[in-house]
Amino acid sequence: MRVVRSVRSIQQLIRKAKSAGKTIGFVPTMGALHDGHRSLLRRCHRENDLVVLSIFVNPKQFGPEEDFGKYPRREQADKKLAKKEKVDIMFVPTAEEMYPEGYLTYIEVERMTHVLCGKSRPGHFRGVTTVVGKLLNIVMPDVLYLGQKDAQQAAVVTRMARDLNFSVIVKICPTVREADGLAMSSRNEYLTVSQRKEAKVLYRSLREARQNVTAGNHSAMAIISKIRSRITRAGSGRIDYIECVDADTFTPLKRIQGKTMIVLAVWFGKTRLIDNIIVHA
Ligand code: PAF
């Protein structure tokens, strides 16, 4: 495995791989790798000749009051995991390498970035699409792998790739969960022991909601209010949002029809967790 820190060096390696006819799969991350990332890397390895992993805690997607400073950084452990998962190139740029002095250019997807996580985290998706756009131009992958846990991010990046004609296939892979159902996230480690216990209510309430939809309850308001009371009864979780949305556009829906996503964000202390489930009515 090559660990590469400069844009120039990775571009040289990519050019070589492309001229040898290799297909390139790409998994962008912010590091602190867990089993969710591992499942993306495994799929990437199965489906491509060359596996590229990037690790970059992107300052542009964190708000001024957010956790950029304390976001876990553990390059050595990540390197070990990446080697085990047969990563070919691990790209670990510095902030100066990605955003040199005088940097001025941003990518913004409209409308669908103004709701849900975009509303609670102004500027977040602008930072995500800017960095992913840059990484796609640098790595030039055939396939980009993202996790379903960050459903709005996946939908926004898919929209960006389509709207800006990036020559890449975006594949969204299923959420990997802990034994009690909590979606894997690098932020789970911020939780105290009691918050961690309480957090399992998120997936439980989403699963119950899916059962309710299957049983014929198609009113978004009724489904949302059931989830709300389930989470509130379970302990200290403070609800940021719970919505039923169109799975592609993230437009909030009043009635659950066809393929719908139920999405939520809940605070446990200073930690904000997100999760979602797809339902069919
Ligand atoms: O999901 C993440 O870890 C990040 O948002 C991403 C896609 C790597 C962009 O920084």
Residues whose N, C-alpha, C, O or C-beta is under 5 A from the ligand:
A	BS01	PAF	P28 T29 M30 F56 N58 V128 V131
